[in-house]
Amino acid sequence: MDFQDFSKQIPKIKNLPLPGESSHHKMAPLDRIKELKALNVERQAPKKAGVMALFYPDDRYHTHLLLILRKTYPGVHSNQIGFPGGKEERGDANILETALRETEEEVGVDLKKVQVLRPLSEIYIPPSNFEVYPYLGLYQKESPFRLQESEVEALVEVSLDHFMDDRNLINQRLTTSYSQGKVPVPAFKLNGYTVWGATAMMLMEVKELFKRVL
């Protein structure tokens, strides 16, 4: 989809109610849903993180979504696909500032040119004890992205048409934090990568919002 047309249509989502859990649960195995429902998140005293679902034009002005492949490291989200963003720091005025600061650090965006459209539904991630606050933004991308080599293995630039194609919704058997063996997990197959877990849950909310205005 042409980015100019997309930029005109997508602000309509600002006043739509967020689907929240109803969309998140479509991309979660039953065991994870049961775990989330049984938890009192406040009692976990979760760390906070802000991330950005950033949509931008490629060199032909076709709309794309930016995801990242994280580095391999000793941690539960090692070598996974996610949104640019990261952990809240003391100097951040709010969690939106966290999302913007981390996005600038990880992929080199010009913060002055990010148009933040709205927050999305927060989501709790039990394995890492993070509560993640996503935001949806538009970016003109007048210069190339610059990945933070210490944190980011690769950029994953997904066309809007590819993201919105329901044929890229799959179930794949994966070993997870809540199962010792491989279990069927709902996921997106994007640019050859299997995108699951919290990222897939947040993506489904974005997709369901977009279906209402595009």
N, C-alpha and C positions, 0 to 999 in steps of 0.2 A: 504494500500500500504506500502511495506517495506520502512523504512526511508532512507536506503542507496540508493535505487533506486530513491526515491523521491529527495534526495539531489543532485543526478547527473542530473536529468531532469529539475528541477525547475529553476536553474540559467539561462536557456534559456529565461526566461521572462524579463531579464535585458534590452534587446534591443527592446522589443515590445512596440508599442505605447499604452498608457493608454486609455481605453475606457471612463473613466471619467463620464460625465453627462449621456451618453447614457446607461451606466450600472446603475448608481445611480437612474435614473428615472424609471427603471423597478421595483424598490422596494419602490416607493413613490406614494401615492394617488395623483390624479389630482390636488386637492386643494393645496397640498404642492408644487407640481411642479410650479403651477401658482405663488405661494408666492415667491419661490426662483427666478423665472425669473423676477419678478417685483422689487426685492430688489437690491439696490446698496450696496454691502457688505462693501465696504470701508467706506461709510458714517455711518455705524453702529459702527465703531471702535471696532471690535470684539476682545474679549480675544482669546488667542491662546492656543491650547493644542496639545500634541503629544501622539500618541498611537501606539501600536505594535501588528501586526498580527503575532503571534509567532507559528511556526510549529516545532514539536519535536517528539521523539519516546517514546512510552510507554514501559512497561517492556518486551513486546514481539517484540519490535522494529517496531511496526506498527505506521504509521504517524498520529499525532493528531494536532488539533488546540486548542489553549488555549483562552477561554473566561472567564469572571468573572461575577458573580451576585453581583451587588452593594448593600450596606446596605440601609435600609429604613431610609430616612432623609428628612427634609423639603426642597425639591428641585425638579426640573422638571425631573431629571434622577434617582429619588429614585427607588430602587428595580428593576432596569432594567439590562438586559444583555449588556455587552460592552466588548471592548478590554481593557487589562491593559494599563494604561497610565494616563495622567492628565495635569493639567494646567502648563503653562510656568511660571518659576520663574526667578527673576532677575539674579541669578548667572549662569543660563544656557547659554552656549556658542551659542547654536542654538536649533532649535526645535527638531532635532534628539536627542540631549543630553537630552532634556525634556522627550521624549518618553522612552529612555533607563533608565533614572533616576527613573521615575515614575513606570516603569515596575519592576525594581529592588525592589523598596519600596513595591509595592503591592503584588508581587508574589515570591520575593526572588530569582530571577535569578542571575547567575554570569555574569556580563556584559562583562567580557573578553571572554566569550564563546558564545555570541550572534553574529551570522553572519548576518549582515544587507544586504539584497539583493538589495533593492531599495525602494524609496519613492513611494507611491500611490497618487491618486488624493485627494487634500484637499476638505473638505466639510464644508459648513456653516450650523450651527444649530440655527435657529431663536429663539426658546423658551429660550435658555440659552445664546444667543449671543456669541457663541464660533465658531471659525474657527478651525477645527480639521485637523491635518496633520498625516496621517497614514503611517507606514513603514512595510515592510514585512521582517521577519527574520527567521533564522533557529537556533535551540538550541539543543544541544546534551542531555541535562537533565541528568546529571550524579548524581544528588541528588534530593530529593523531592522538589516540590514547597513549599513555606512558605507564606501563605496569611497574609496580613496586616489586622488584625481583626477589626481595627477601620474604615476601608474603604470597605473591601470586605467580603460579606456574605458567598460566596462559589466559588470554582473553577468549571468551566464547561469545561470538557475536551472532545472535539468532534473529533471522528475519521474522517480522510480525506474522507473515503468512504461514511460516513453518510453525511458529508458536501456537497459532490459533487453529491449526489443522488437528481435528480430533483423532486422526489416524496415528498421531504421535503420542497418544495416551496408551500406556502399556501396563502389564503386570509382570514383574520379574522377581524370581526367587533370589533373595539377598540375605546375608547374615547381618543381623541388626543387634542393637544394644539390648533389646527386650526379648531376644530369642537366641538360643544356643545353636539351632540349626537354621537352614535357609527357609524363609517363609515368603509367600507371595506378597509383593509390595507394589501398590500403585505408583506409577512413575511417569514422567515425561521422557521421551527419547528425542533429544534436541542436539542437532549437529553431531550425531553419533554418540553422545554422552547420555548415560542414564541419570536423570535428575530426580531425586526422591527425598523423603524426609521433610523437614521444615521448609526447605526451599520449594519443593513441589507443592506443599500446602499453601504457601503464600502465592505461588504462581497461579494456582487454581482460582484464588480469589480475584487476581488481576484478570484472568481470562473470563470469568463470569461477569465481571463489571464491563469488560470490553464488549462482550456479546450483546449487551443492552444498548450500546450506543453506536457501534460500528456497522 
